[in-house]
Amino acid sequence: MNIFDENGTNSLNQISEIENLLLYKFPIKYVELVQKYDALQLEDNTFDFINIYGTKDDRDINFISLKKNHENGNIIDFQKNICEIDNYGIKHLIVFGICGNGDYVCFDYRHNPMTDNPKVVLVYHDDFVDYEDGSSHMVINFVADSFEEFMEMLHE
């Protein structure tokens, strides 16, 4: 793992406090990573996926800080963007990374809110799905079955 930039460490206490605020348990490999590297930026930070339109696509990722006063915001601040149902948000997604184009990389707890091994999804910040009942939310793309699988996908 080649690191471009990072913002120090996070204690297990800090991570646990955030989990308690969010009411979700993070994957063990994610906890190990953010314990060592806050706001991690990797040199090999690109991942490939098939988008909902059936074509190959890719994005980059910068991990969001867990620290309260980070200049680019923190994991709690970013949840407001993704979870506000009145603003095209989706319940049970936890943003942990942001892409250069503004899309969100999230843990997906929709199928099992109690898991500590959620799937990883990409949420488009500027593309929406409309339903017959008049509701809408941001487009969600499956990326990986686990955080560990996601990390193995990263390349230059």
Disulfide bonds with the S-S distance in Angstrom:
none
